[in-house]
Amino acid sequence: MKSKAELIVLNHTKFGENSIVLHTLSAEYGRHGFLVKVSPKTAMALFLPLNILQAEVTENPKSDLWFARNFVSVTPLNGIRNNIHKNTMTLFMSEVLYRVVKDQTNEDGLADWLKGQILTLDALESDFANFHLMFLLNLCSALGFDPDTAGLAPFIASFSDSHPERGEGSSSGKNLKAVEALLNLPFAEALLLPLSGADRNAIAESILKYIEFHTESAVNVRSLAVLREIYG
């Protein structure tokens, strides 16, 4: 059976000589991998993380690995692709989702929420250094467990105790107050919350540990190190 679907790219992996498996999130299929034929002429930029694509999907009754082709970009995301900082954030965001959302699962409303996050990041012209922290906190809610300071406190404290060198002298209490502000301030004000690069990194890793606990997933996000390099 063939149908049209809007797919958000999370990742892709090589499959044989002339194919990739495109790992996607969509309202129709949830987290799903599609077999895509590629050639030297294929515009691989179509498959950058968090690109929003329309595709023709062919379901395969004999396998969970379906086919997709005839891709068209739904929106060019020029605000992201022309900015190295935003591009790095999309690497981080897509990797978190790739590792947290289980294959073949469909969380109601998650794809629509993610599309909103992508378009928001694309539209922001400045002051987006805290965006990935807001993304992580909002992801918790999108997955069904609303974060609060009481729930996050043990993860922030344990991270500070086990990685004192990462915080450059910042205490768990300081970072917990920052998280409380991120949770309670209006979105535009939360983006403007002054944080050092070290504090952002510590908070991000603490929230990832919180997500690991609630999803029982190993969230070893390698792209966080790239964010650390870019934002200091």
C-alpha positions in Angstrom: 0.0 0.0 0.0 1.3 3.4 -1.0 0.6 6.7 0.8 2.1 10.2 1.3 3.5 11.1 4.7 5.4 14.0 6.3 8.6 12.6 7.9 11.0 14.3 10.2 14.6 13.1 9.8 16.3 11.8 13.0 19.3 10.0 11.5 20.3 7.7 8.6 22.5 4.6 8.4 24.1 2.9 5.4 22.4 -0.2 4.2 24.2 -2.2 1.6 25.9 -0.4 -1.4 23.0 1.6 -2.7 20.6 2.2 0.2 20.2 3.9 3.5 17.8 3.4 6.4 16.2 6.7 7.1 15.2 6.9 10.7 12.2 9.3 11.1 9.4 10.6 13.3 6.0 11.2 11.9 2.4 11.7 13.0 1.4 8.7 10.8 4.0 6.2 11.8 5.7 7.4 14.9 9.4 6.4 15.1 10.0 4.4 11.9 12.8 3.4 9.6 12.4 3.5 5.9 14.6 1.9 3.2 15.7 4.5 0.7 17.6 3.9 -2.5 20.5 6.3 -3.1 23.0 6.9 -5.8 25.9 9.3 -6.4 23.3 11.8 -7.8 21.2 11.7 -4.7 20.9 15.0 -2.9 22.0 13.8 0.6 21.4 17.2 2.1 17.7 16.3 2.0 18.4 13.9 4.9 20.1 16.4 7.3 18.9 16.0 10.9 15.4 17.4 11.6 14.6 18.1 8.0 10.9 18.0 7.4 10.1 16.0 4.2 7.1 14.7 2.4 7.6 11.3 0.9 5.8 8.4 -0.8 5.7 5.5 1.6 5.3 1.9 0.5 4.3 -0.4 3.4 5.9 -3.9 3.4 3.6 -6.5 5.0 6.5 -8.9 5.3 8.9 -6.6 7.2 8.9 -3.6 9.6 11.3 -1.9 7.2 9.2 -0.1 4.7 10.2 1.9 1.6 10.2 5.6 1.0 10.9 7.7 -2.1 10.1 10.9 -4.0 11.2 13.2 -1.2 10.2 16.8 -1.2 11.3 19.4 1.4 8.3 20.8 3.2 10.3 23.8 4.5 13.9 24.8 3.6 14.9 25.7 7.3 17.3 28.4 6.0 17.5 29.9 9.5 19.0 26.7 10.8 21.1 25.6 7.8 22.8 29.0 7.5 23.8 29.0 11.2 26.5 26.7 12.6 25.2 27.1 16.2 21.6 26.1 15.2 22.9 23.3 13.0 24.8 21.9 16.0 21.6 22.1 18.1 19.7 20.1 15.5 22.4 17.4 15.7 21.9 17.3 19.4 18.1 17.4 19.3 17.8 14.6 16.7 20.3 12.4 18.5 18.4 12.7 21.7 15.2 11.7 20.0 16.9 8.9 18.1 18.1 7.4 21.3 15.1 8.0 23.5 12.1 7.3 21.3 11.9 3.6 20.7 11.6 2.2 17.1 8.1 1.3 16.1 6.5 3.4 18.8 4.1 6.3 18.3 3.8 8.8 21.0 0.6 10.8 20.4 1.4 14.4 19.4 5.2 14.0 19.5 5.8 14.6 15.8 3.6 17.7 15.8 5.4 19.0 18.9 8.8 18.4 17.3 7.8 20.2 14.1 6.9 23.2 16.3 10.2 23.1 18.0 12.1 22.9 14.7 10.2 25.9 13.2 10.7 27.9 16.4 14.4 27.4 16.3 14.5 28.2 12.6 12.7 31.5 13.2 14.8 32.7 16.1 17.2 35.4 15.1 19.3 35.6 18.3 19.4 34.6 22.0 18.9 30.9 21.4 21.9 29.6 23.5 19.4 28.1 26.0 17.1 26.6 23.4 18.4 23.0 23.8 17.7 23.2 27.5 14.1 24.3 26.9 13.9 21.5 24.3 15.0 18.9 26.8 12.5 20.1 29.5 9.7 20.3 27.0 10.6 16.9 25.6 10.0 15.4 29.1 6.4 16.8 29.0 5.9 15.6 25.4 6.8 12.1 26.5 4.4 12.2 29.4 6.4 13.0 32.5 6.3 16.7 33.5 9.6 17.8 35.0 9.7 19.8 38.2 12.6 21.0 40.5 11.9 18.3 43.1 12.2 15.5 40.5 15.3 17.0 38.8 17.1 17.9 42.0 18.7 14.5 42.7 20.1 14.3 39.1 21.5 17.8 39.3 23.1 17.1 42.6 24.5 13.8 41.6 26.0 15.2 38.4 27.7 18.1 40.3 29.1 15.7 42.9 30.5 13.3 40.3 31.8 16.0 37.8 33.0 18.9 39.9 35.5 19.8 37.1 32.6 20.4 34.6 30.9 23.0 36.7 33.9 25.2 37.1 32.9 25.9 40.7 29.2 26.2 40.1 27.1 24.4 42.8 24.2 22.1 42.3 22.0 24.7 44.1 22.9 27.3 41.6 22.0 25.1 38.7 18.8 23.9 40.4 17.7 27.6 40.6 18.5 28.0 37.0 16.4 25.0 36.1 13.6 26.3 38.2 13.7 29.6 36.3 13.7 27.7 32.9 10.6 25.8 34.0 8.7 28.8 35.2 9.7 31.8 33.1 7.9 32.6 29.9 9.7 31.0 26.9 11.2 34.3 25.6 12.5 35.2 29.1 13.9 31.7 29.6 15.9 32.0 26.5 17.5 35.2 27.9 18.4 33.6 31.3 22.2 34.3 31.7 24.1 31.1 32.0 27.7 30.2 31.4 28.7 27.5 29.0 29.7 25.3 31.8 26.4 25.7 33.6 24.5 24.9 30.4 26.5 21.8 29.9 26.0 20.6 33.5 22.2 21.3 33.3 21.9 19.5 29.9 23.7 16.4 31.2 21.6 16.4 34.4 18.3 16.6 32.4 19.5 13.8 30.1 20.1 11.6 33.2 16.6 12.5 34.3 15.3 11.4 30.9 17.3 8.2 31.1 15.7 7.4 34.4 12.1 7.9 33.2 12.5 6.2 29.8 14.9 3.4 30.8 17.1 4.4 27.8 20.8 4.8 27.6 21.1 8.4 26.3 24.7 8.6 25.4 24.5 11.7 23.3 27.8 12.3 21.6 26.8 15.6 20.0 26.6 17.2 23.4 30.4 17.4 23.3 30.1 19.4 20.0 27.7 21.8 21.7 30.1 22.2 24.5 32.9 23.2 22.1 30.7 25.8 20.3 29.2 27.4 23.3 32.2 27.1 25.6 
